[in-house]
Amino acid sequence: MSKYLRDELRNLKEYVPGEQPKESENIIKLNTNENPYPLSPKAVKAIEDYELIRTKLYPNPTNEPLCAALGEFYNLSSKNVIVGNGSDEILGFAFLAYGANGRKVYFPRYGYGFYPVYAELFASNRVPVEQKNFKIDITDYFGKEGMIVIANPNAPTGLALSKDEIEEILKNAKTAIVIIDEAYVDFGAESAAGLIPKYDNLIVVGTFSKSRSMAGIRIGYALGQKSLISDLHRIKYSFNPYSLDGLAVLAGKASVEDREYFENTKNKVIKTRENFMKELKTLGFEVFDSKANFVFTKNDIISGEELYKELRRNNILVRYFDEDVLRDYVRISIGSDENMEYTTNVLRGIIGNRGKHE
C-alpha cells in the first residue's frame, strides 16, 4: 500500500472473491454460485438488437424500463425499485445510508463476507450475531436499533428464514432498518417483498447474478417503500448516477419478462440440488437443508481443506473458507446434471479411499 492511504483503511480486511480460473483450464467451476444455464433467449435477443450507436450516449439514470419490469414482477410500483451495478453496489448504498459513522450494524456471524467489510469501510459499529449450528435465531435481532442485514437464504449455509420469521423481526425491531439480501431466494425460499407495503423499515435486495444467469452483466436491485428508495437514490446520484449501462437495462428487462424460462431453469437447479444432496448423504456427508443454488457440507473423515484440494486435483473447483469453524466445510455450487454427476463420482472415490485407510 502507498504512504498516502488513510490510516483508518490500512488494516481494512477486504472481501476475497472466489477463484476465477483461466479460460484455458479444464475446470468444473462450482465455487461462485453461478447458474449453469444460459441467459434467457429473450435477453439474448435484446442484446443482439441493441444499437451500438447508442453507446455514445449516457443511459437514462432512472433505468425506468427495468424498474417497471421488476415492479410488475413483485406487484409493486417502479417507484419502489432502484437498480445498480450488482447487488454489492446496492448493499454499499444501504450501508452508507443507514449504517455508517458509528451506527450499529447487526449481521449473522457466519454470513455474506461483504457485510463486515462494508461495516469497517463505512466506520459502522459492527455487531456480528452469534449462531448455534449456523442457524439464525430471530429473537437475537429483537429490539435492536440501527441496521440489521441478513442474507436469506443465508450464505454459506443455504439455510432460510420463512417470511413469517422475517416479519417477526420487522415487528420487534421497529427502530432499525432491516435489509434482507435475497440473492438466492428464487431457489426455494420465501421472498419478503410482499411485506414491503406493511413496513417502512424493510429493504429487500436482489441480484440477476444467480437465478437469471447474468453474473457477468452486473445487475442488482432493491425494493422498498418510496421513502427508502429515495434515500438510496440520493446516495446513488451522489456517487455514480450512470452505474448501470443501457445494454444491461434492456437485457435485464427482457429477462424479467421471460417468466417461463426463469421458472424452468430455476426448477432445474432445485431438482439437481436435491438429487446431489441425497447423494452426499449416502456418502456420509453432513448436509444443511439448502434453499440456495449451493450446498454447504462436510465429511468427518476428511478436513475441508483436504477435500477442497482433492477436488481441485480432479479439476473441480469449490469454495473453501479458511476461517474458524467454517474450515471444516466446503461450499459446492450446483452446476449442470453432468457436472454434479462427475462431482459425485469423484467424491465417492475420495471418501472410499479415505475409508480404506481409517
TISE-82888 format. One record per residue (C-alpha): residue in three letters; x, y, z; residue number from 1. Coordinates in steps of 0.1 Angstrom, whole numbers, plus 2048, in hexadecimal, padded with zeros to 3 digits. Layout:
N
<marmi aa="ALA" xx="X" yy="Y" zz="Z" i="NUM"/>
...
END
This chain:
358
<marmi aa="MET" xx="800" yy="800" zz="800" i="1"/>
<marmi aa="SER" xx="80B" yy="824" zz="7FB" i="2"/>
<marmi aa="LYS" xx="814" yy="83D" zz="815" i="3"/>
<marmi aa="TYR" xx="7F6" yy="852" zz="80B" i="4"/>
<marmi aa="LEU" xx="7DB" yy="839" zz="815" i="5"/>
<marmi aa="ARG" xx="7C7" yy="846" zz="833" i="6"/>
<marmi aa="ASP" xx="7D2" yy="837" zz="854" i="7"/>
<marmi aa="GLU" xx="7AF" yy="829" zz="85C" i="8"/>
<marmi aa="LEU" xx="7B0" yy="814" zz="83C" i="9"/>
<marmi aa="ARG" xx="7D2" yy="804" zz="840" i="10"/>
<marmi aa="ASN" xx="7C5" yy="7E6" zz="853" i="11"/>
<marmi aa="LEU" xx="7A5" yy="7E2" zz="83E" i="12"/>
<marmi aa="LYS" xx="79F" yy="7BD" zz="837" i="13"/>
<marmi aa="GLU" xx="791" yy="7BE" zz="814" i="14"/>
<marmi aa="TYR" xx="778" yy="7A5" zz="806" i="15"/>
<marmi aa="VAL" xx="789" yy="788" zz="7F4" i="16"/>
<marmi aa="PRO" xx="775" yy="77C" zz="7D5" i="17"/>
<marmi aa="GLY" xx="775" yy="758" zz="7CB" i="18"/>
<marmi aa="GLU" xx="791" yy="74C" zz="7B5" i="19"/>
<marmi aa="GLN" xx="78C" yy="753" zz="790" i="20"/>
<marmi aa="PRO" xx="7A0" yy="739" zz="77C" i="21"/>
<marmi aa="LYS" xx="7AE" yy="740" zz="75A" i="22"/>
<marmi aa="GLU" xx="798" yy="739" zz="73D" i="23"/>
<marmi aa="SER" xx="7B1" yy="720" zz="72F" i="24"/>
<marmi aa="GLU" xx="7AF" yy="70B" zz="74F" i="25"/>
<marmi aa="ASN" xx="798" yy="6ED" zz="74C" i="26"/>
<marmi aa="ILE" xx="786" yy="6F4" zz="76D" i="27"/>
<marmi aa="ILE" xx="763" yy="6EC" zz="77A" i="28"/>
<marmi aa="LYS" xx="75C" yy="70D" zz="78B" i="29"/>
<marmi aa="LEU" xx="747" yy="708" zz="7AA" i="30"/>
<marmi aa="ASN" xx="754" yy="723" zz="7C1" i="31"/>
<marmi aa="THR" xx="742" yy="743" zz="7B9" i="32"/>
<marmi aa="ASN" xx="71D" yy="738" zz="7B7" i="33"/>
<marmi aa="GLU" xx="719" yy="741" zz="792" i="34"/>
<marmi aa="ASN" xx="6FC" yy="733" zz="77F" i="35"/>
<marmi aa="PRO" xx="704" yy="715" zz="768" i="36"/>
<marmi aa="TYR" xx="6E9" yy="71F" zz="74F" i="37"/>
<marmi aa="PRO" xx="6EC" yy="739" zz="734" i="38"/>
<marmi aa="LEU" xx="6DD" yy="75C" zz="734" i="39"/>
<marmi aa="SER" xx="6B8" yy="75F" zz="72B" i="40"/>
<marmi aa="PRO" xx="6B3" yy="75D" zz="705" i="41"/>
<marmi aa="LYS" xx="69F" yy="77D" zz="708" i="42"/>
<marmi aa="ALA" xx="6BC" yy="78F" zz="719" i="43"/>
<marmi aa="VAL" xx="6D4" yy="782" zz="6FF" i="44"/>
<marmi aa="LYS" xx="6BE" yy="791" zz="6E4" i="45"/>
<marmi aa="ALA" xx="6BC" yy="7B2" zz="6F6" i="46"/>
<marmi aa="ILE" xx="6E2" yy="7B3" zz="6F7" i="47"/>
<marmi aa="GLU" xx="6E4" yy="7A9" zz="6D2" i="48"/>
<marmi aa="ASP" xx="6CB" yy="7C5" zz="6C9" i="49"/>
<marmi aa="TYR" xx="6DD" yy="7DF" zz="6DD" i="50"/>
<marmi aa="GLU" xx="6E8" yy="7FC" zz="6C6" i="51"/>
<marmi aa="LEU" xx="70D" yy="801" zz="6CC" i="52"/>
<marmi aa="ILE" xx="70A" yy="825" zz="6C1" i="53"/>
<marmi aa="ARG" xx="6F9" yy="82B" zz="6E2" i="54"/>
<marmi aa="THR" xx="718" yy="824" zz="6F6" i="55"/>
<marmi aa="LYS" xx="724" yy="848" zz="6EF" i="56"/>
<marmi aa="LEU" xx="707" yy="854" zz="705" i="57"/>
<marmi aa="TYR" xx="703" yy="853" zz="72A" i="58"/>
<marmi aa="PRO" xx="6E8" yy="83B" zz="736" i="59"/>
<marmi aa="ASN" xx="6C9" yy="848" zz="747" i="60"/>
<marmi aa="PRO" xx="6D3" yy="849" zz="76C" i="61"/>
<marmi aa="THR" xx="6B0" yy="83F" zz="777" i="62"/>
<marmi aa="ASN" xx="6B2" yy="81D" zz="765" i="63"/>
<marmi aa="GLU" xx="68C" yy="81F" zz="763" i="64"/>
<marmi aa="PRO" xx="686" yy="802" zz="74B" i="65"/>
<marmi aa="LEU" xx="698" yy="7E9" zz="762" i="66"/>
<marmi aa="CYS" xx="688" yy="7F9" zz="781" i="67"/>
<marmi aa="ALA" xx="666" yy="7F6" zz="772" i="68"/>
<marmi aa="ALA" xx="66B" yy="7D1" zz="769" i="69"/>
<marmi aa="LEU" xx="678" yy="7C9" zz="78C" i="70"/>
<marmi aa="GLY" xx="65B" yy="7DC" zz="79B" i="71"/>
<marmi aa="GLU" xx="642" yy="7C8" zz="787" i="72"/>
<marmi aa="PHE" xx="654" yy="7A7" zz="790" i="73"/>
<marmi aa="TYR" xx="651" yy="7AF" zz="7B5" i="74"/>
<marmi aa="ASN" xx="62E" yy="7C0" zz="7B3" i="75"/>
<marmi aa="LEU" xx="63E" yy="7E1" zz="7BD" i="76"/>
<marmi aa="SER" xx="642" yy="803" zz="7AC" i="77"/>
<marmi aa="SER" xx="661" yy="80C" zz="799" i="78"/>
<marmi aa="LYS" xx="665" yy="827" zz="7B4" i="79"/>
<marmi aa="ASN" xx="66B" yy="80A" zz="7CD" i="80"/>
<marmi aa="VAL" xx="68A" yy="7FF" zz="7B9" i="81"/>
<marmi aa="ILE" xx="6AE" yy="80A" zz="7B5" i="82"/>
<marmi aa="VAL" xx="6C7" yy="7F8" zz="79F" i="83"/>
<marmi aa="GLY" xx="6ED" yy="7F9" zz="79F" i="84"/>
<marmi aa="ASN" xx="70D" yy="7E9" zz="794" i="85"/>
<marmi aa="GLY" xx="709" yy="7C8" zz="7A7" i="86"/>
<marmi aa="SER" xx="6F9" yy="7C3" zz="7C9" i="87"/>
<marmi aa="ASP" xx="71A" yy="7CA" zz="7DA" i="88"/>
<marmi aa="GLU" xx="717" yy="7EE" zz="7CE" i="89"/>
<marmi aa="ILE" xx="6F3" yy="7F0" zz="7DB" i="90"/>
<marmi aa="LEU" xx="6FF" yy="7E2" zz="7FC" i="91"/>
<marmi aa="GLY" xx="71A" yy="7FC" zz="7FD" i="92"/>
<marmi aa="PHE" xx="700" yy="817" zz="7F8" i="93"/>
<marmi aa="ALA" xx="6EC" yy="809" zz="815" i="94"/>
<marmi aa="PHE" xx="70A" yy="807" zz="82C" i="95"/>
<marmi aa="LEU" xx="713" yy="82B" zz="824" i="96"/>
<marmi aa="ALA" xx="6EF" yy="837" zz="829" i="97"/>
<marmi aa="TYR" xx="6E6" yy="824" zz="849" i="98"/>
<marmi aa="GLY" xx="705" yy="815" zz="858" i="99"/>
<marmi aa="ALA" xx="722" yy="82D" zz="856" i="100"/>
<marmi aa="ASN" xx="735" yy="843" zz="86F" i="101"/>
<marmi aa="GLY" xx="731" yy="82F" zz="88E" i="102"/>
<marmi aa="ARG" xx="70E" yy="822" zz="889" i="103"/>
<marmi aa="LYS" xx="709" yy="7FE" zz="895" i="104"/>
<marmi aa="VAL" xx="706" yy="7E4" zz="879" i="105"/>
<marmi aa="TYR" xx="6FB" yy="7C1" zz="883" i="106"/>
<marmi aa="PHE" xx="701" yy="7A3" zz="86D" i="107"/>
<marmi aa="PRO" xx="705" yy="77D" zz="871" i="108"/>
<marmi aa="ARG" xx="728" yy="773" zz="87D" i="109"/>
<marmi aa="TYR" xx="729" yy="75A" zz="860" i="110"/>
<marmi aa="GLY" xx="71A" yy="76C" zz="842" i="111"/>
<marmi aa="TYR" xx="723" yy="77E" zz="822" i="112"/>
<marmi aa="GLY" xx="747" yy="789" zz="824" i="113"/>
<marmi aa="PHE" xx="741" yy="7AD" zz="817" i="114"/>
<marmi aa="TYR" xx="72D" yy="7B7" zz="836" i="115"/>
<marmi aa="PRO" xx="74A" yy="7BA" zz="84E" i="116"/>
<marmi aa="VAL" xx="75F" yy="7CA" zz="833" i="117"/>
<marmi aa="TYR" xx="745" yy="7E5" zz="82B" i="118"/>
<marmi aa="ALA" xx="740" yy="7EA" zz="851" i="119"/>
<marmi aa="GLU" xx="765" yy="7F1" zz="855" i="120"/>
<marmi aa="LEU" xx="768" yy="806" zz="835" i="121"/>
<marmi aa="PHE" xx="74C" yy="81D" zz="83F" i="122"/>
<marmi aa="ALA" xx="756" yy="81F" zz="864" i="123"/>
<marmi aa="SER" xx="738" yy="80C" zz="871" i="124"/>
<marmi aa="ASN" xx="736" yy="7FF" zz="894" i="125"/>
<marmi aa="ARG" xx="734" yy="7DB" zz="888" i="126"/>
<marmi aa="VAL" xx="723" yy="7C1" zz="89D" i="127"/>
<marmi aa="PRO" xx="727" yy="79D" zz="891" i="128"/>
<marmi aa="VAL" xx="70A" yy="788" zz="89F" i="129"/>
<marmi aa="GLU" xx="714" yy="765" zz="8AA" i="130"/>
<marmi aa="GLN" xx="702" yy="746" zz="89D" i="131"/>
<marmi aa="LYS" xx="6FD" yy="724" zz="8AA" i="132"/>
<marmi aa="ASN" xx="705" yy="70A" zz="890" i="133"/>
<marmi aa="PHE" xx="705" yy="726" zz="877" i="134"/>
<marmi aa="LYS" xx="6E0" yy="72C" zz="87C" i="135"/>
<marmi aa="ILE" xx="6D1" yy="74F" zz="880" i="136"/>
<marmi aa="ASP" xx="6BD" yy="755" zz="8A0" i="137"/>
<marmi aa="ILE" xx="6A6" yy="772" zz="897" i="138"/>
<marmi aa="THR" xx="6A1" yy="77C" zz="8BB" i="139"/>
<marmi aa="ASP" xx="6C6" yy="787" zz="8BB" i="140"/>
<marmi aa="TYR" xx="6BB" yy="7A4" zz="8A5" i="141"/>
<marmi aa="PHE" xx="69D" yy="7AF" zz="8B9" i="142"/>
<marmi aa="GLY" xx="69F" yy="7D2" zz="8C8" i="143"/>
<marmi aa="LYS" xx="6BE" yy="7DC" zz="8B4" i="144"/>
<marmi aa="GLU" xx="6C4" yy="7FF" zz="8A7" i="145"/>
<marmi aa="GLY" xx="6D9" yy="809" zz="889" i="146"/>
<marmi aa="MET" xx="6DB" yy="7F1" zz="86C" i="147"/>
<marmi aa="ILE" xx="6D5" yy="7CB" zz="869" i="148"/>
<marmi aa="VAL" xx="6E1" yy="7B9" zz="84A" i="149"/>
<marmi aa="ILE" xx="6DA" yy="794" zz="844" i="150"/>
<marmi aa="ALA" xx="6DF" yy="77F" zz="825" i="151"/>
<marmi aa="ASN" xx="6C0" yy="769" zz="820" i="152"/>
<marmi aa="PRO" xx="6C8" yy="74E" zz="817" i="153"/>
<marmi aa="ASN" xx="6E8" yy="753" zz="82A" i="154"/>
<marmi aa="ALA" xx="70B" yy="74E" zz="81D" i="155"/>
<marmi aa="PRO" xx="71E" yy="738" zz="81F" i="156"/>
<marmi aa="THR" xx="704" yy="720" zz="82E" i="157"/>
<marmi aa="GLY" xx="6E6" yy="724" zz="817" i="158"/>
<marmi aa="LEU" xx="6CF" yy="723" zz="836" i="159"/>
<marmi aa="ALA" xx="6B1" yy="739" zz="833" i="160"/>
<marmi aa="LEU" xx="699" yy="74C" zz="849" i="161"/>
<marmi aa="SER" xx="674" yy="74C" zz="841" i="162"/>
<marmi aa="LYS" xx="661" yy="76C" zz="838" i="163"/>
<marmi aa="ASP" xx="64F" yy="76A" zz="859" i="164"/>
<marmi aa="GLU" xx="670" yy="769" zz="86C" i="165"/>
<marmi aa="ILE" xx="67D" yy="787" zz="859" i="166"/>
<marmi aa="GLU" xx="65C" yy="799" zz="861" i="167"/>
<marmi aa="GLU" xx="662" yy="792" zz="886" i="168"/>
<marmi aa="ILE" xx="684" yy="7A3" zz="884" i="169"/>
<marmi aa="LEU" xx="673" yy="7C1" zz="873" i="170"/>
<marmi aa="LYS" xx="658" yy="7C3" zz="88E" i="171"/>
<marmi aa="ASN" xx="672" yy="7C0" zz="8AA" i="172"/>
<marmi aa="ALA" xx="68D" yy="7D7" zz="89C" i="173"/>
<marmi aa="LYS" xx="678" yy="7F5" zz="891" i="174"/>
<marmi aa="THR" xx="694" yy="80E" zz="897" i="175"/>
<marmi aa="ALA" xx="6AD" yy="7FB" zz="881" i="176"/>
<marmi aa="ILE" xx="6AF" yy="7FA" zz="85B" i="177"/>
<marmi aa="VAL" xx="6AD" yy="7D6" zz="851" i="178"/>
<marmi aa="ILE" xx="6BF" yy="7CB" zz="831" i="179"/>
<marmi aa="ILE" xx="6B6" yy="7A8" zz="824" i="180"/>
<marmi aa="ASP" xx="6CF" yy="79E" zz="80A" i="181"/>
<marmi aa="GLU" xx="6BD" yy="785" zz="7F3" i="182"/>
<marmi aa="ALA" xx="6D9" yy="77C" zz="7DB" i="183"/>
<marmi aa="TYR" xx="6CE" yy="757" zz="7DC" i="184"/>
<marmi aa="VAL" xx="6A9" yy="75A" zz="7E5" i="185"/>
<marmi aa="ASP" xx="69D" yy="74C" zz="7C4" i="186"/>
<marmi aa="PHE" xx="6AB" yy="72A" zz="7CA" i="187"/>
<marmi aa="GLY" xx="691" yy="720" zz="7E5" i="188"/>
<marmi aa="ALA" xx="68D" yy="73B" zz="800" i="189"/>
<marmi aa="GLU" xx="671" yy="754" zz="806" i="190"/>
<marmi aa="SER" xx="677" yy="778" zz="7FA" i="191"/>
<marmi aa="ALA" xx="670" yy="794" zz="813" i="192"/>
<marmi aa="ALA" xx="665" yy="7AB" zz="7F7" i="193"/>
<marmi aa="GLY" xx="641" yy="7A6" zz="7FF" i="194"/>
<marmi aa="LEU" xx="647" yy="7B7" zz="821" i="195"/>
<marmi aa="ILE" xx="653" yy="7D8" zz="812" i="196"/>
<marmi aa="PRO" xx="630" yy="7E9" zz="812" i="197"/>
<marmi aa="LYS" xx="62D" yy="7E2" zz="837" i="198"/>
<marmi aa="TYR" xx="64F" yy="7EC" zz="844" i="199"/>
<marmi aa="ASP" xx="662" yy="80C" zz="83F" i="200"/>
<marmi aa="ASN" xx="682" yy="7FE" zz="84D" i="201"/>
<marmi aa="LEU" xx="687" yy="7E1" zz="834" i="202"/>
<marmi aa="ILE" xx="69D" yy="7E1" zz="815" i="203"/>
<marmi aa="VAL" xx="6A0" yy="7C1" zz="800" i="204"/>
<marmi aa="VAL" xx="6BF" yy="7BE" zz="7EB" i="205"/>
<marmi aa="GLY" xx="6C1" yy="7A7" zz="7CD" i="206"/>
<marmi aa="THR" xx="6D9" yy="79E" zz="7B0" i="207"/>
<marmi aa="PHE" xx="6D8" yy="791" zz="78D" i="208"/>
<marmi aa="SER" xx="6F9" yy="77E" zz="792" i="209"/>
<marmi aa="LYS" xx="6EA" yy="75D" zz="79F" i="210"/>
<marmi aa="SER" xx="6C7" yy="753" zz="793" i="211"/>
<marmi aa="ARG" xx="6C9" yy="768" zz="774" i="212"/>
<marmi aa="SER" xx="6EB" yy="75D" zz="767" i="213"/>
<marmi aa="MET" xx="6F8" yy="781" zz="764" i="214"/>
<marmi aa="ALA" xx="716" yy="782" zz="77C" i="215"/>
<marmi aa="GLY" xx="72C" yy="791" zz="760" i="216"/>
<marmi aa="ILE" xx="714" yy="7AD" zz="759" i="217"/>
<marmi aa="ARG" xx="711" yy="7BB" zz="77C" i="218"/>
<marmi aa="ILE" xx="6EE" yy="7C4" zz="786" i="219"/>
<marmi aa="GLY" xx="6E2" yy="7C8" zz="7A9" i="220"/>
<marmi aa="TYR" xx="6C3" yy="7D8" zz="7B8" i="221"/>
<marmi aa="ALA" xx="6B1" yy="7E1" zz="7D8" i="222"/>
<marmi aa="LEU" xx="68C" yy="7E2" zz="7E0" i="223"/>
<marmi aa="GLY" xx="67C" yy="7F8" zz="7FB" i="224"/>
<marmi aa="GLN" xx="664" yy="813" zz="803" i="225"/>
<marmi aa="LYS" xx="668" yy="833" zz="7EE" i="226"/>
<marmi aa="SER" xx="679" yy="846" zz="80B" i="227"/>
<marmi aa="LEU" xx="694" yy="82B" zz="80E" i="228"/>
<marmi aa="ILE" xx="69A" yy="829" zz="7E9" i="229"/>
<marmi aa="SER" xx="69D" yy="84F" zz="7E8" i="230"/>
<marmi aa="ASP" xx="6B8" yy="84B" zz="803" i="231"/>
<marmi aa="LEU" xx="6CC" yy="833" zz="7ED" i="232"/>
<marmi aa="HIS" xx="6C7" yy="848" zz="7CE" i="233"/>
<marmi aa="ARG" xx="6D6" yy="865" zz="7E2" i="234"/>
<marmi aa="ILE" xx="6F5" yy="850" zz="7E8" i="235"/>
<marmi aa="LYS" xx="6F7" yy="843" zz="7C4" i="236"/>
<marmi aa="TYR" xx="6F4" yy="865" zz="7B4" i="237"/>
<marmi aa="SER" xx="70F" yy="872" zz="7CB" i="238"/>
<marmi aa="PHE" xx="726" yy="856" zz="7C2" i="239"/>
<marmi aa="ASN" xx="71F" yy="84A" zz="79E" i="240"/>
<marmi aa="PRO" xx="6FD" yy="851" zz="78E" i="241"/>
<marmi aa="TYR" xx="707" yy="83D" zz="76F" i="242"/>
<marmi aa="SER" xx="712" yy="81D" zz="781" i="243"/>
<marmi aa="LEU" xx="6FC" yy="807" zz="76B" i="244"/>
<marmi aa="ASP" xx="701" yy="808" zz="745" i="245"/>
<marmi aa="GLY" xx="6E6" yy="808" zz="72B" i="246"/>
<marmi aa="LEU" xx="6ED" yy="7E6" zz="71E" i="247"/>
<marmi aa="ALA" xx="6E9" yy="7D7" zz="741" i="248"/>
<marmi aa="VAL" xx="6C8" yy="7E8" zz="746" i="249"/>
<marmi aa="LEU" xx="6BA" yy="7D9" zz="726" i="250"/>
<marmi aa="ALA" xx="6C7" yy="7B7" zz="72C" i="251"/>
<marmi aa="GLY" xx="6BB" yy="7B7" zz="750" i="252"/>
<marmi aa="LYS" xx="699" yy="7C3" zz="746" i="253"/>
<marmi aa="ALA" xx="696" yy="7A6" zz="72D" i="254"/>
<marmi aa="SER" xx="6A2" yy="78D" zz="747" i="255"/>
<marmi aa="VAL" xx="687" yy="798" zz="760" i="256"/>
<marmi aa="GLU" xx="66C" yy="796" zz="745" i="257"/>
<marmi aa="ASP" xx="677" yy="773" zz="73B" i="258"/>
<marmi aa="ARG" xx="665" yy="762" zz="758" i="259"/>
<marmi aa="GLU" xx="662" yy="740" zz="748" i="260"/>
<marmi aa="TYR" xx="687" yy="73C" zz="743" i="261"/>
<marmi aa="PHE" xx="68E" yy="74A" zz="766" i="262"/>
<marmi aa="GLU" xx="677" yy="730" zz="776" i="263"/>
<marmi aa="ASN" xx="685" yy="713" zz="761" i="264"/>
<marmi aa="THR" xx="6A9" yy="719" zz="768" i="265"/>
<marmi aa="LYS" xx="6A6" yy="721" zz="78D" i="266"/>
<marmi aa="ASN" xx="692" yy="701" zz="791" i="267"/>
<marmi aa="LYS" xx="6AD" yy="6ED" zz="77F" i="268"/>
<marmi aa="VAL" xx="6C7" yy="6FB" zz="798" i="269"/>
<marmi aa="ILE" xx="6B0" yy="6F2" zz="7B5" i="270"/>
<marmi aa="LYS" xx="6AB" yy="6CE" zz="7A8" i="271"/>
<marmi aa="THR" xx="6D1" yy="6C9" zz="7A3" i="272"/>
<marmi aa="ARG" xx="6D8" yy="6D7" zz="7C5" i="273"/>
<marmi aa="GLU" xx="6C0" yy="6BF" zz="7D6" i="274"/>
<marmi aa="ASN" xx="6CF" yy="6A1" zz="7C4" i="275"/>
<marmi aa="PHE" xx="6F2" yy="6AC" zz="7CC" i="276"/>
<marmi aa="MET" xx="6EA" yy="6B0" zz="7F1" i="277"/>
<marmi aa="LYS" xx="6DC" yy="68D" zz="7F2" i="278"/>
<marmi aa="GLU" xx="6FC" yy="67F" zz="7E2" i="279"/>
<marmi aa="LEU" xx="711" yy="692" zz="7FC" i="280"/>
<marmi aa="LYS" xx="6FD" yy="683" zz="819" i="281"/>
<marmi aa="THR" xx="703" yy="660" zz="80B" i="282"/>
<marmi aa="LEU" xx="728" yy="667" zz="80C" i="283"/>
<marmi aa="GLY" xx="726" yy="671" zz="831" i="284"/>
<marmi aa="PHE" xx="727" yy="697" zz="82C" i="285"/>
<marmi aa="GLU" xx="716" yy="6AF" zz="844" i="286"/>
<marmi aa="VAL" xx="700" yy="6C4" zz="82E" i="287"/>
<marmi aa="PHE" xx="6ED" yy="6E4" zz="837" i="288"/>
<marmi aa="ASP" xx="6CA" yy="6E8" zz="82A" i="289"/>
<marmi aa="SER" xx="6D3" yy="700" zz="80E" i="290"/>
<marmi aa="LYS" xx="6BA" yy="717" zz="7FD" i="291"/>
<marmi aa="ALA" xx="6D5" yy="726" zz="7E8" i="292"/>
<marmi aa="ASN" xx="6E8" yy="71B" zz="7C9" i="293"/>
<marmi aa="PHE" xx="704" yy="70C" zz="7DE" i="294"/>
<marmi aa="VAL" xx="709" yy="6F3" zz="7F9" i="295"/>
<marmi aa="PHE" xx="71D" yy="6F8" zz="819" i="296"/>
<marmi aa="THR" xx="72B" yy="6D6" zz="824" i="297"/>
<marmi aa="LYS" xx="746" yy="6C3" zz="836" i="298"/>
<marmi aa="ASN" xx="751" yy="69F" zz="83C" i="299"/>
<marmi aa="ASP" xx="762" yy="696" zz="85D" i="300"/>
<marmi aa="ILE" xx="77C" yy="680" zz="84D" i="301"/>
<marmi aa="ILE" xx="78C" yy="69C" zz="839" i="302"/>
<marmi aa="SER" xx="793" yy="6C1" zz="841" i="303"/>
<marmi aa="GLY" xx="783" yy="6DD" zz="82D" i="304"/>
<marmi aa="GLU" xx="7A5" yy="6E7" zz="820" i="305"/>
<marmi aa="GLU" xx="7AF" yy="6C4" zz="816" i="306"/>
<marmi aa="LEU" xx="78E" yy="6BF" zz="804" i="307"/>
<marmi aa="TYR" xx="791" yy="6E0" zz="7F2" i="308"/>
<marmi aa="LYS" xx="7B4" yy="6D6" zz="7E6" i="309"/>
<marmi aa="GLU" xx="7AA" yy="6B3" zz="7DC" i="310"/>
<marmi aa="LEU" xx="78D" yy="6C1" zz="7C7" i="311"/>
<marmi aa="ARG" xx="7A5" yy="6DA" zz="7B8" i="312"/>
<marmi aa="ARG" xx="7BD" yy="6BE" zz="7AD" i="313"/>
<marmi aa="ASN" xx="79F" yy="6AF" zz="79B" i="314"/>
<marmi aa="ASN" xx="798" yy="6D1" zz="789" i="315"/>
<marmi aa="ILE" xx="77A" yy="6DA" zz="79F" i="316"/>
<marmi aa="LEU" xx="77C" yy="6FC" zz="7B0" i="317"/>
<marmi aa="VAL" xx="767" yy="701" zz="7CF" i="318"/>
<marmi aa="ARG" xx="768" yy="71C" zz="7EA" i="319"/>
<marmi aa="TYR" xx="77C" yy="717" zz="80A" i="320"/>
<marmi aa="PHE" xx="77C" yy="730" zz="826" i="321"/>
<marmi aa="ASP" xx="79B" yy="72F" zz="83C" i="322"/>
<marmi aa="GLU" xx="78A" yy="73F" zz="85A" i="323"/>
<marmi aa="ASP" xx="77F" yy="732" zz="87C" i="324"/>
<marmi aa="VAL" xx="766" yy="715" zz="87A" i="325"/>
<marmi aa="LEU" xx="75F" yy="71C" zz="855" i="326"/>
<marmi aa="ARG" xx="780" yy="70A" zz="84D" i="327"/>
<marmi aa="ASP" xx="770" yy="6E9" zz="854" i="328"/>
<marmi aa="TYR" xx="758" yy="6EE" zz="836" i="329"/>
<marmi aa="VAL" xx="758" yy="6F5" zz="811" i="330"/>
<marmi aa="ARG" xx="73E" yy="707" zz="7FD" i="331"/>
<marmi aa="ILE" xx="735" yy="6F6" zz="7DC" i="332"/>
<marmi aa="SER" xx="721" yy="709" zz="7C2" i="333"/>
<marmi aa="ILE" xx="707" yy="6F7" zz="7AE" i="334"/>
<marmi aa="GLY" xx="712" yy="6F2" zz="78A" i="335"/>
<marmi aa="SER" xx="703" yy="6DE" zz="76E" i="336"/>
<marmi aa="ASP" xx="6F7" yy="6BB" zz="773" i="337"/>
<marmi aa="GLU" xx="716" yy="6AE" zz="761" i="338"/>
<marmi aa="ASN" xx="72D" yy="6C3" zz="777" i="339"/>
<marmi aa="MET" xx="71C" yy="6B8" zz="797" i="340"/>
<marmi aa="GLU" xx="71D" yy="693" zz="78D" i="341"/>
<marmi aa="TYR" xx="742" yy="696" zz="786" i="342"/>
<marmi aa="THR" xx="747" yy="6A8" zz="7A8" i="343"/>
<marmi aa="THR" xx="733" yy="68C" zz="7BA" i="344"/>
<marmi aa="ASN" xx="749" yy="671" zz="7AA" i="345"/>
<marmi aa="VAL" xx="769" yy="684" zz="7B4" i="346"/>
<marmi aa="LEU" xx="75C" yy="688" zz="7D8" i="347"/>
<marmi aa="ARG" xx="753" yy="663" zz="7D9" i="348"/>
<marmi aa="GLY" xx="777" yy="65B" zz="7D0" i="349"/>
<marmi aa="ILE" xx="786" yy="673" zz="7E9" i="350"/>
<marmi aa="ILE" xx="771" yy="667" zz="806" i="351"/>
<marmi aa="GLY" xx="775" yy="643" zz="7FC" i="352"/>
<marmi aa="ASN" xx="79B" yy="646" zz="7FC" i="353"/>
<marmi aa="ARG" xx="79B" yy="658" zz="81D" i="354"/>
<marmi aa="GLY" xx="784" yy="63D" zz="82C" i="355"/>
<marmi aa="LYS" xx="79D" yy="622" zz="823" i="356"/>
<marmi aa="HIS" xx="7B8" yy="633" zz="837" i="357"/>
<marmi aa="GLU" xx="7A3" yy="639" zz="856" i="358"/>
END
